[in-house]
């Protein structure tokens, strides 16, 4: 494998992060994007409501948080709310 091809493959892998909402979950090239960008990107396909809170573990995130490689971001609705 050439260095250029190998470098491109490694760059894609280094931008991987996982995003989940309800039954949906997907690793992808989300690193470097803000939570707000990812919410807008996935909102129609996954029906993520505008008021869903993003979390990294137990830490609540705002829409300006820049997703890092290896992050696992979960969107949650407030308890007691139905969609």
Helices and strands as residue ranges (DSSP letters): H 3-14, E 17-21, E 24-28, H 35-46, E 53-56, E 59-61, E 72-76
